[in-house]
Each structure stands twice: as C-alpha cells, then as structure tokens.
C-alpha cells in the first residue's frame, strides 16, 4: 500500500472550524466579535426567565431536577448562596413529593426568575395530605431557606384518595426578609 490519505494517517486530524479562524469561533461563543469579557459595557442586567421541568416521581430523577435548576440559576447570575438555598429547598420538596407519590406520578417544577427574585412552583399527585407537615424538619428548613412559602393540597376528583399537592416558594436575589 503506497499512499494513505491525510485522514487515514492522522497527520491532519480534522477539527471543525466552520471556515472561521479559531479566535472568531471563541468570539462567536461569547456573543460576537464586538463582545469581550473584560468590557463592563457589555455586562447586561439579569434577564427575566421561566422554565418548566417535568420528571417521574422517582428518587433517581432528583439529581437531574436539582442540576437543571442549579444551572439555570447560575446562568441567570444568582449568587452562590441563593443557588445553594434554592437547590436544597427543591431537594426537600421533591423528596417529600416522591415519598408520598402515587403510582406513575410526576413532579412538575415551574421556575420563574427576574431581577429581584426566583419563584418556584412544584406539584405532584400524592397519596396523603399534608406532605410537608407544619411541625416537620423539612418545613422548618424550607422556612429558613426561602422568603415565601405556601403549601396547598386539594383532594383529587377521582375519589381514590389522591391529592394534588402544590408548593410555592421564593427567594430574593440578595438579602433576606427581616
């Protein structure tokens, strides 16, 4: 075998560059050639955003739910304290919903954020009422991690002892309520 192509030899491994110089690709990823990380005029205020995540009410889904919410909040420029508190709060609520979940239930997590705060609405169909009882350790933890907390449960229409449990909680970007 006399000659091998460049691809076979590995001498010039192909790296996609979309026809642009390497520096242009880096600038594209950062927002274009006019944007640099060191330029404070390009820093934008945090934007409003919303996300809905729906997962099966199973314990093995909790790390994914936590990771998605954590990534969104970090990307939205929340402080590490707020991100950490919201991650623990989401874990507490999701764990309580999983433990009380009916067969085949889902957990729905609606996340909304703006320049002032982040709000979360988590819901699921449970077999019992008062998933997060007022005197429970989880409830006390949620009270300390969040600025607002509302827990609702309503009996389902099917009469099969199923309850729609909804937990709303919120946290300000900075500072805490008195």
C-alpha positions in Angstrom: 0.0 0.0 0.0 1.8 3.1 -1.2 -0.1 6.1 -0.1 -2.5 6.8 2.7 -4.9 9.8 2.8 -4.3 12.6 5.3 -7.4 11.4 7.2 -6.1 7.8 7.5 -2.6 8.9 8.6 -3.9 11.1 11.4 -1.4 13.7 10.4 -4.0 16.4 10.0 -6.9 15.3 12.2 -9.9 17.3 11.1 -11.3 19.8 13.6 -14.4 21.6 12.6 -13.8 25.3 12.3 -16.8 26.3 10.2 -14.4 28.3 8.0 -13.6 30.8 10.7 -10.3 31.4 12.4 -10.1 30.0 16.0 -10.4 33.4 17.6 -13.6 34.2 15.7 -15.1 31.0 16.9 -14.3 32.0 20.5 -15.8 35.4 20.0 -19.0 33.9 18.4 -19.5 31.7 21.5 -19.2 34.8 23.7 -21.6 36.9 21.7 -19.9 38.1 18.6 -16.6 39.8 17.7 -17.6 43.1 19.4 -18.1 41.5 22.8 -15.2 40.8 25.2 -15.4 39.5 28.8 -13.3 42.4 30.1 -15.6 45.2 28.8 -18.0 46.2 31.5 -20.3 48.0 29.0 -21.2 44.5 27.7 -22.3 43.3 31.1 -26.1 43.0 31.0 -28.5 43.0 33.8 -30.0 39.7 34.6 -33.0 38.9 32.4 -36.4 37.5 33.3 -36.9 33.8 32.6 -39.0 30.8 33.1 -38.6 27.1 32.8 -40.8 24.1 33.4 -39.3 20.7 34.2 -41.5 17.5 34.4 -40.0 14.3 35.8 -41.3 11.0 37.0 -41.8 11.0 40.8 -38.8 8.6 41.4 -35.8 9.2 43.6 -33.3 8.6 40.7 -34.8 11.7 38.9 -34.0 14.1 41.8 -30.3 14.8 40.8 -31.4 15.8 37.3 -34.0 18.1 38.6 -31.6 19.8 41.1 -28.9 20.1 38.4 -31.2 21.7 35.8 -32.5 24.3 38.3 -29.0 25.0 39.6 -27.6 25.5 36.1 -30.5 27.9 35.2 -30.0 30.0 38.4 -26.2 30.1 37.9 -26.7 31.2 34.3 -29.2 33.8 35.4 -26.4 35.3 37.7 -27.9 34.4 41.1 -25.4 34.4 44.0 -24.0 31.1 45.1 -25.9 31.5 48.4 -29.2 31.8 46.6 -28.4 29.0 44.3 -27.5 26.7 47.1 -30.5 27.6 49.2 -32.9 27.0 46.3 -31.2 23.7 45.4 -31.7 22.4 49.0 -35.3 23.7 49.0 -36.1 22.0 45.7 -34.5 18.8 47.0 -36.6 18.9 50.2 -39.9 19.5 48.3 -39.1 17.0 45.6 -38.1 14.3 48.1 -41.3 14.8 50.1 -43.4 14.6 46.8 -41.5 11.4 45.8 -42.0 9.7 49.1 -45.8 10.5 49.0 -46.3 10.0 45.3 -48.9 7.8 43.8 -48.0 5.2 41.3 -46.9 6.7 38.0 -47.0 10.3 39.3 -44.9 13.1 38.0 -43.3 16.1 39.7 -43.7 19.4 37.8 -41.3 22.2 38.7 -42.1 25.7 37.3 -39.2 28.1 37.8 -39.6 31.9 37.2 -36.9 34.5 37.9 -36.4 38.2 37.3 -34.1 40.9 38.5 -35.4 40.8 42.1 -36.2 37.1 42.9 -36.7 33.5 41.9 -40.0 31.7 42.4 -40.7 28.0 42.3 -44.0 26.1 42.0 -43.6 22.3 42.5 -46.6 20.0 42.2 -47.4 16.3 42.2 -50.2 13.8 42.9 -49.7 12.3 46.3 -51.4 9.5 48.4 -51.5 11.6 51.6 -52.4 15.1 52.7 -50.0 17.4 54.4 -46.9 16.1 52.7 -44.9 18.8 54.4 -46.5 19.0 57.9 -46.1 22.2 59.7 -44.0 20.7 62.6 -41.7 18.7 60.3 -38.0 19.3 60.0 -38.4 19.8 56.2 -40.9 22.5 56.7 -38.7 24.3 59.2 -35.8 24.0 56.8 -37.9 25.4 53.9 -39.0 28.3 56.1 -35.3 29.2 56.8 -34.2 28.8 53.2 -36.9 30.8 51.5 -38.5 34.2 51.8 -42.0 33.0 50.9 -43.6 29.5 51.4 -47.1 28.4 50.6 -48.3 24.8 50.6 -51.6 23.7 49.2 -53.2 20.3 48.9 -56.6 19.5 47.3 -58.4 16.2 47.1 -58.5 14.8 43.6 -61.7 14.4 41.6 -61.4 10.6 41.2 -62.2 9.7 44.9 -59.2 7.4 45.1 -57.5 9.2 48.0 -55.3 11.1 45.7 -54.3 14.7 46.5 -52.9 17.4 44.3 -50.0 18.9 46.4 -48.6 22.3 45.3 -45.7 24.0 47.0 -44.8 27.6 46.1 -41.6 29.2 47.4 -39.5 32.2 46.5 -36.2 33.8 47.4 -34.9 37.3 46.8 -31.6 37.7 44.8 -30.0 39.5 47.7 -30.8 40.0 51.4 -33.4 38.4 53.5 -36.8 39.5 54.8 -36.5 40.7 58.4 
